[in-house]
Amino acid sequence: MPGMVVFGRRWGIASDDLVFPGAFELFVRIIWWIGTLILYTLHKGSFDCSGGGVLHSYLVGLLVLLALIILSLCAIVYVSAQGTIMNPGPRRSIPALVYLRALLYIPELVWACLGAMWVSDDSQGCDPATVGAVIAAVVASWVILLFTVLGVLFVFDPLGDPRPQPPAIEQLGVRDLQSSEGSQFLFTARSLATKVWESRLRLLCCCLPQDESHRAAFSSIAQLVSGFFSDTDLVPSDIAAGLALLHQEQDKMEQCRDPDDVVIHSPSSPIGEDFEMELEKAAHCMQFAAAAYGWPLYIYSNLFTAPCKLSGDCCRSQTAEYDIVGGDHLGCHFSSILHSTGLQYRDFIHVSFHNQIYEIPFFVALDHKREAVLVAVRGTLSLKDVLTDLSAECENLPVEGVSGACYAHKGMSQAAGYIYKKLVNDGILNQAFSIAPEYKLVITGHSLGAGTSSLLAVLLRNSFPTLQCYSFSPPGGLMSKALADYSKDFVVSVVLGKDLVPRLSIPNMEDLKKRILKMVSNCNKPKYRILLQGCWYELFGGDPDDFPTEMDNRREEELSQPLLGEESLIIRHSSSYQSLASEDSPAHTPTILSCCMSCFSQARYRAEWSSEMAFRSILINPRMLTDHMPDAVLHALRSLTSDRSFSLCPSSTTNSHQNVI
């Protein structure tokens, strides 16, 4: 539900978010009260020391104060647990209880100071155990006060100041946004939200240089993020509850649906080409895509052997003889690439570890095993790479011979342009093909490197008609439909399991927001129960809970309009409600090799061809992040090539125990 309004402003929590923090504090307070009562009872209210009278008054007052706090917490927890996310009526008394609880902090602060004064001035001659108990009470008071201040700062909403509402607001949303008052209101709100998010980004990236390129990136990302969240009035716990409901709903739908059709051959390969050979090519290229991450991934994947292998190489000066640029002064990155790929020094044409926003590391090497000039682009490994990832605005990417709208992800388009200039203008590819003119060009990368390598392949296609690109775990919303259709003849994308990133496009995020709104609008259970059962389901599994779903008692066509309960969470309408999958929306690269894991005693995988239609919605699953890791993708591909009897299982073997992407 909308954020709670107390003390004249909106906060980042709702009235049903006080169950868990209130219950935890209640538990601490009860233990504290019992301990104080035991101390008072053992001494029967009589303390034989110089400050005994003050101590007696302190303990009696503390017992009364703790009792009042416990009663107020009981009321807060009980009332906060009432109603549902969209039915805050039973919780209308929460603001008054919050004011009461806040008032009780004043005598608690006074009593903490009184206890500290007694310990420092009047505790001589008293029982050491009694003095220790009072010290513990004083420390506990100050700790709770400190955590309260931190909690207030955590839920503080910089956009929560009361603002004048635009004059034309009706029950079902803002109808008259064309008026000057309404336009000015929305413009002011968006500008303030953008400034807040830009300040957050600058604080988060305070270690980066604040030059013009970084400021432009901060501004672009802030506009994107603030625009995405500006049309809803949800708090973080509402989103968490919606994700928990959506995960169980998706699992129920997956158990009931029929197996998907499988494309029997690669759209980018001649009909009849061996599917196993395509898998072997992908596994081979993924080895180079993973190697581009350098020593961090190499050590992570080989915890026991990698430090020993790299220790003797990192401080050598052999790399000075080769074309290695920036960021690898000790040679650890290059040494890990040598160990990961099995290539020799002489096989590398160019290695760049230079890393700035829109400028990412890559290397060019001669792959004699596959007779290829191989360009491997690194994925996300620094804050600068994250800024490149988040620069998700559309940018024109005109390509000769492609009709239709040609645009792509801004950050990756800029990165692809940077590498293109290095390869072509600096003569790196000419140097490579002068050594091996009969080799073909292969481009590969993972995550950010996958998106960049796909766009780089599009840029180089006219000059190198036989090039191939293997893109591992590419981001969603990478390129427009026209470019995606053009690239499917030479770009193969490989996605593992429930990987979030290939589904992470702006239309999919809008669709996810729409589904979360519908789930929380329809659910008739309190939020604390949703979160508890959701955590249990994520940790221990079991059957999905029988929550009401957005499909219950509703026809599919009715879902094209927001629900009334959902509408109350919308500040302004987003265009995504009218078109979430328009022709001009950025699409995935359509030639996709899906790797699916079955839950047997040990991980087993199967592979199938898929299309971008399988990635039109985000799947909520605990593996949505781990399936994106480059070592997991490499392990899956190696398992597929070594265990072919299982890797080529038909789609009919898919059951409720398999997770298909």
Secondary structure, 3 states (H helix, E strand, C coil): CCCCEECCEECCCCCCCCHHHHHHHHHHHHHHHHHHHHHHHHCCCCCCCCCHHHHHHHHHHHHHHHHHHHHHHHHHHHHHCCCECCECHHHCCHHHHHHHHHHCHHHHHHHHHHHHHHHHHCCCCCCHHHHHHHHHHHHHHHHHHHHHHHHHHHHCCCCCCCCCCCCCEECCEECCCCCHHHHHHHHHHHHHHHHHHHHHHHHHCCCCCCCHHHHHHHHHHHHHHHHHHCCECCCHHHHHHHHHHHHHHHHHHHHHCCCCCCECCCCCCCCCCCHHHHHHHHHHHHHHHHHCCCHHHHHHHCCCCHHHHHHCCCCCCHHHHCCEECCCCCCHHHHHHHHHHCCCHHHEEEEECCCECCECCEEEEEECCCCEEEEEECCCCCHHHHHHHHCCCEEECCCCCCCCCCEEEHHHHHHHHHHHHHHHHCCHHHHHHHHCCCCEEEEEEECHHHHHHHHHHHHHCCCCCCCEEEEECCCCCCECHHHHHHHCCCEEEEEECCCCHHHCCHHHHHHHHHHHHHHHHHCCCCHHHHHHHHHHHHHHCCCCCCCCCCCCCCCHHHHHCCCHHHHCCECCCCHHHCCCCCCCCCECCCCEEEEEEEECCCEEEEEEEECHHHHCCCCCCHHHCHHHCHHHHHHHHHHHHHCHHHHCCCHHHCCCCEECC
